[in-house]
Structure formats: C-alpha cells, structure tokens
Amino acid sequence: MFSCERVSGEDLLRRAEYYATKDFLRIQRLDCADIPISKHWDTRPFFLPARHQLSLELIENFKVRSDDTWVLSYPKTGTTWTQEMVWQISNNLDFTRGMNYSIHDRFPFFEVGSVAAINSNEESLKFLQNMPSPRFIQSHLPAPLLPKEIWTVKPKIVYVARNAKDTILSFYHFYRNVQDYRGTLKDLVEAFLADSTNYAPFDAHVIDFWNMRNEKNILFLTYEDMKRNLPFVIQKTAKFLEKSLTNEQIDILADHLSFDKMSQNNSVNFKQRIEDIPKCVNPRKDKDFAFMRKGKIGSYREEMSPDMIDTINEWIRRRLVENKADPELLNILL
C-alpha cells in the first residue's frame, strides 16, 4: 500500500520540471510491517513523476528470481560503470559479447514509469519478466519502492553511492543535455536540497542501503573507492558474486573499466543514443557534452561556488544528524 501526494508550489515545480514531466508525487510505502528488513528504512516519501503511480502495483508484484543480479543506485553515482564491472565479472570477462550488445541490452533499466514506457508498462515488465536467467537488472528506485519479492527472494544486490556534490553536478549536466532541463545549476541544487529531484531524498536513498550493507546478498560500493583502488573493488565484487579472478584478469578488467576506455566504448557510453535524440525535442546546451563527462572526484569545485558547496555540506551534515545516520556516511556523502 502506498500514499501518493501530489507536489504543489509553482517555484518548486519550475525547478523540478524537465522534458514532458511537470507533475510529480511524493510516494511513501505504508505496509512495511510484513517486510522485516524495512526496519532499516527511512520513512520519508520519495519524489517521482506522477506517471509512476500507474506502475506501483506492477512493480510491487514483479517476480524476482534468486539468480538475478541487481545494480541499484541514485542517478549519476557511477551506475553504468558498476553495471559493466558486474556484468563482466559475472560473464567471465566476455569483452566480445559486451562490445556487441549495449549495456542497456545486457543490463536493462527497471523503471516502467519512464517517459518511454508511459503507454506500455505491462509490456516493459513482461519483457523483463521473460528474460532468460540469470538476469541483470538496474534500477534507481529506492528500497521501499522496489518489488516486494526482492526482500524475500534475496537476489544479489550491488549498490553504489557517490558524494553529494559530484552527484548533483553530474545530475545537472545529464538533465540539461538529455532531459531538456532548463533551470540553472542553482535551480537544480535548490530542487535537490528540497528533495524535489527524481528519487529524492538523496540521503534517504543512500542511508537505507548503508543500513542494509551487512546483509549477505547486498554489497555497498562507492564511486570514490572505485576511482582510488579499482582492482581492490573488482576483487571484492568478484568475491561477492562468487567468482574467482586471477590477478592478471583483475588488471585486464581494471584497464577495460578505466575512464578513457569506458568513454570510448560505444556499448556503454550512450553516445549514439544521445545523438539520436531529436534536436527539436532536446537541443543540447553543451556541444561537448558526453554521458561519461569527466569521471573525476571533486569536479564540483570547478563549477560550484564556495557558498553553494558550504550549503550542500551543511545540508548533508544536518540530514545525517536528523536521521540518526551512521557518522561514517559523512566520509562518503561529503
């Protein structure tokens, strides 16, 4: 059972709207009593397009399999990078097949309430449901809005998080160039801090999975750890996926997953998909925009003012205290 409250406020909606999306809901799960793991979850509602309400029941009843592998995240936190790592580990570094099929085909996106699926929710889920095992599925949905069976069947879940400021900046450039977002960076920051960007609250999204990180079927990773020591993260992920890689294979995969290689890899860089967006639908604002933009830690310093950075930092500190989150999360989210 879910509560769906329509979002109002002209200024807030102006900062939140993007291509074909002007109506939003705050959606809250109400029936948590029969989901034991929900004791780890935040109780705040999540911000999503109003059309997502049409998908709630379909998603709730989606049949999860024990041999599924799910990569979950807040948007723009290293999701595609993590997907490629997980898929390659699980498929014995099959680079040839990986290059022949896009990451979206190998690891489809689970959110049937998207613009593309607005008139075909049942067809979208039917496609996912009929995929042969083992399935690889990616989603940005927060823990309370995922299929109910995910918490009883317990497939392998890899969650990736990233510091808030780099997340916001990457989110902004993606929305600006792919989703026809017309607000400024300041607008996007204000919307983000008001829990009024898709899948927000950001902190609740991350806190829930951090609190579940000790579950045997959940692996919690960070973008920053992947940047600082990718071979170690590959080894850790392989162990979680019950795969064995030699040191040589780890080095080969780390090279494959380097930013330079990923940004040139057409199976993961979404270059063609972005180029195929009609300019009449979304005239890209930045001529040099790429889905994989910089791949740096701390690139927010290049575009955010000191006051903006301080505001976001203070917001994170306050939120973690208010929600009695593990202080260790400060090291991740700041």
N, C-alpha and C positions, 0 to 999 in steps of 0.2 A: 504494500500500500504506500502511495506517495502523496505528498502535499505539493501542489503546483501553484505558486503565487506569481501573478503577472507583475513584471517590473514596470514602474512608472517613473516619471521625472524627466522632463524634456532635456535638461543639460546632461544627465547621466546617459540617456539613450543616445544622444548625439555623439558622445564619446565612445559608446559601445558599438554602434552600428557599423556594418560592413556589407559587402555585396549581397543583395537580396535578403538581408537579415536586419530587421528593425524591431522585431518583437521578441522579448526574452522572458524567461521564467526563472524563479528560484525554486529548485526542486529538492525536496527533502524526503528521505526514506523514513517511514513511520513504524514499520513492522520489523524491528530488529530483534525482538525478544527470542525468536527461534533461530537466530544466527549467532551462535556462541562467540565467534570471533569479532562480532560487532562491538564488543566491549572495548576494543582498541580504536573505534572510530570516533571522529568528531561528529557532533550533532548538527552542525550548521548546514543550511541548504546550499546547493550548488547552482551556479549561473549557467544557463544553456539557452539556445534558441527555442522559441515557443514551439516550433515544429517537433522538437524532441519528445514532446508529450505523446505524440502519436506512436512513438517507438517504445515507450516504457514497458508495456506488457510483453511485447515481442522480445525485447532484450531480457527481461526478467525470466522468461521461460526458455531461453536458448539452452540447448542441450550441450553441456560441456563434457569433454572426454578426458580420461585420466592421462592419456598420452599427448594431450595438447601442450603447446608451449606458448605462453602469452608474454609479450613485452608491453609493459604499461608505463605511463609517464604523463606528466603535464606537458603540453606542447612546447616545442623548441628547447628541449633539455638534453638532446643527444639521442633521440628516439631511433632515427634511421641508422645511425652509427651502431647503436646497440643491436638493432634488428639484424644488420649484416653480420656482426660478430656472432650472435646466437645462431643464425641460420648456417653460417659456415662451420662452426663447431659441430653443430648437430648433423651436418651433411658431409662430414669428413673432408672439409676444405675443397668442395667441388666448385672451383672457380669458373670452370667452363659453363656449367649449368647456371651458375649465378649470373654470369655475363649475358646469357641468352634470355633470361627472364628478369623483369624488373623486380625490385624488392616488394613492390605493391602486389605483384602476382604471386610471389613466393610467400609473402607475409601480409595478407590483406588487412585492411583497416576495418575495425569493428566499431562502426557508429552509424546505424542505419538512418538516423535522423539528419544526416548531412544534406546539403543542398542537392547533391547529385542523386540522392536516394529518396527525395521527398515523396515521389509518387510510386516508389517501388520498394517499400520497406520489407514486405514479405519476400519479394524476390531476392533482395540482398541477403537476408538471413537464410533463405533457402540455399543460396549459393554457398554460404559459409558452412551451413549445416551439412551439406552434401560433399564437402571437400574430403578427399581421402586422408586417412591417418598416416603419419602424425601431422596434425595441423599446426601451423604457426600463425598466430593472430596478434595484431597490435591494436591498442586502444588508448585513448586519452581519458576515458571515463574514470571518475573517482571510484573508490572502493564501494560505497553504498549503492551506486547505480550500475554496477556490473551484474551479469547473470547470477542469479541466486545459487545455482549449482557450482559456481566457481569456488564457493566456500565449503562445499561438502565433498565434491569430487577431488578437489585439490590438485589441479594440474600444476606444472612448473610455471612460476611467475617470476619474471625478471623486471624489476622496477628501477628506473634511472632518474636521478634528481640532479639539479644544477643550481648554482647560486641565483638568487632572485634577480639581480640587476642584469646579468647577461641574458637570463631568460626573457626579461621584459624587452630588452633591446632587440633580440632575435625575433621575438614575437611581433614587435612593431614593424620590422623590415619585411617580415613574411606577410603580415596583414596588408601593409602598404602596397606591396608589389604583386601579391597573388590574390588577395581578397578585396581589393579596391577600398581599403580603409582610407578615409580622407581626413582623419584627425592628425594632429601633431604628435610628436613624441610625448609632450607634456600631457596631451589629452589621454594618450594610451596609459601613461603612468597613473594618472588620476583615476582612470577606469579600473586599472589593475588593483590599486590600493583600496578602491571601493568595492572590490570583489565583483566587478562587472565586466570581466572578460571571460570568454568561454572556459568552462571547467573550474572557474574560481569558486571558493577561495584557494589560492595557490598554497598557502601554508597548510590548510586542512588536507589537501590532496597529498602533500608530502608526509605530513605528520602521521596520517593513517598507515601508510606503508612502512614508515620508520618504526612505528609501534608494532608492526607485524613482522619485522625483519628476522626474528628468531624462529618463525615458522619454517618447518623443514622444506616446504615447497616454495618459499619466497626468498629471492636473492635481491638485496638492495645495493645498487651501484650508484656512483656519482660520476658526472661528466668530468669533474676535476681529477678524480683518481685515474680515469681513463687517459686523460691528457698527460698526467705526470708519470704513470707507470703502466702503460697498456699491456705489456707482456704479463705482468702480475695479474691484472684484471682478467685477461684471457684465460690464464691458468685457473684462476678462482671460478670463473664462469664454466669452464670445461668440467671441473670437478663437480659443480652443482648440477650440470647436465648429464653427469655420469659418463663423460667422455674422457679418453686419455689422449693427450697430445705430447709429442716429443718436443724437446727444446727447439729443434730445428723447425718443426711445424708452428710452434708459437711465434718464432721470429718471422716466419713467412707470413703468417696471418697478421701480425702486427704491422708488417710492411704494407700488406694489402689494405689494412684499415687506416693507414696514415692519411692525414688530411689531403695531401697532394694527390694520392691515388684515388681516394674516395671522390674528391671534387671532379676528377676526370672520368670517373666510372659512370657510364650512361645508364647502368642498371640501378643506380642508387641516387644519382644527383638530380633527378627530376627535370633535367634541362629541357628535354623535348616536351614534357607535359606543360611546363611553364610557357614555352614558346608557342604551344598550341592554343593557349588562352586567347580568344579573340580580343584585339585591341579595343574594339567597341564596347566590350564587356568590362575590361580592366586594362586601361592604358598604363603600362608600368611606369612608375615615377622615377626609378633609378635605372639608367641604361646598363649599368654594370652589375645589376642585382643577380645573385645566384642563390639557389636553395641552400647550398653549403657556402656560406658567406666568407667567414674568416677562420672559424674553428679555433679561436683563441680563448684563453682565460683572461677575464678582466678587460675585454674590449669595450665595455660600457664606459670606461674612463675617457674614451675618445669622443663620446657624443653626449654624455650626461654632465650637467653642471655639478659643482660641489654641493650646492644646496639640494639638488634633486637626489644625489647619492645619499646625503645625510638623511633626507626624508624617508627614503626607502629603507635604509638601515634601521632607523628608529622604528619604523612600522614593523619590520621583522622582529626586532627585539621585543617590542610591546606585544605583538601577537603571540610569540612563544611563551612569554610570561603569562599572558591572559589565559592561554590554553594549556598551561602546565606541561609544556612540551619538554623533552629531554634537552638540557642546555647544549649538548653536543651538536644539536642541529644548527646552532649558530655558526659553527665552523663550516657547515655545508651551505646554508642559505645566504650567508653574508659574503 
